[in-house]
Amino acid sequence: MRLVFMGSPEFSVPVLEALVDAGHEIAAVYCQPPRPAGRGKKDRPTAVQTRAEALGLPVRHPVSLKSAEAQAEFAALNADAAVVVAYGLLLPQAILDAPEHGCLNIHASLLPRWRGAAPIHRAIMSGDAETGICIMQMEAGLDTGPVLLREATAIGETETTGALHDRLSAMGARMIVTALAQLQDLTAQVQPEDGVTYAAKIDKAEAAIDWSRPADVVSAQIRGLSPFPGAWTMQGQERIKMLGCEMAQGAGAPGEALDDGFTIACGTGAVRVTRAQRAGKGAQEAEVFLRGCPIGKGAVLGG
């Protein structure tokens, strides 16, 4: 098929590669414009732009698609379909209508649960047992379109957003190739009204750990915010990010270290931190972290 690809972050890259490998013609790649990043604040292209250019594909990064000119340029591509995954711009109706088969979105949740910006984070932070990928026919509403293909996957007990992100990206890449091959035979299923939830963008204010909450809630917060922005706590005057954990046995005052192995008491139960990061340092596995920053039995985190 002749496709327009629309995506920006690393999550989208395996999808673009899968479409190319499947033999589809990519008429153009749309992504977010380069933006200042790093210490030098130099303009940095998105992961999709970098990969698309390496593949020799034409790249466009308009600031908006609302103008008649931008919409005419898009329509002139005469695409059979557009594949959209984590693009970052709202698509006006004229864009949605331009390809023969419309715009297909790869969404990282089991719609209608977790419509919106941060479905992977929210699924883990809410303690969901499973999530998945939906291939959706896009409408003007926020992730409201009918679903063409869906697949569920269990969320691991110690799985972080980073790990789940990579798994779902690979799932989406595989599923969109299947969906395009079977497009004429797929029946779009309208999303039910019941069960709608919204995955609000992550606010850094959510990252402070409250050790008085139950261990399963603390675990979900730590894993759901890893690797970014990273759930954090204080050890004395130093802020430490907790980037991985598992449920553990034990009880004590909230934030109290129950042993020398990074087991921390919560309001009920405890978690064992498996990965952590000091300010200005790289992330480390717990054993390595504790060599440079001992947190002995009886120490209290938080405050």
Secondary structure, 3 states (H helix, E strand, C coil): CEEEEEECCHHHHHHHHHHHHCCCEEEEEECCCCEEECCCCEEECCHHHHHHHHCCCCEECCCCCCCHHHHHHHHCCCCCEEEEECCCCCCCHHHHHCCCCCEEEEECCCCCCCEECCHHHHHHHCCCCEEEEEEEECCCCCCCCCEEEEEEEECCCCCCHHHHHHHHHHHHHHHHHHHHHCHHHCCCECCCCCCCCEECCCCHHHHECCCCCCHHHHHHHHHHCCCCCCEEEEECCEEEEEEEEEEECCCCCCCEECCCCCEEECCCCEEEEEEEEECCCCCEEHHHHHHHCCCCCCCECCC
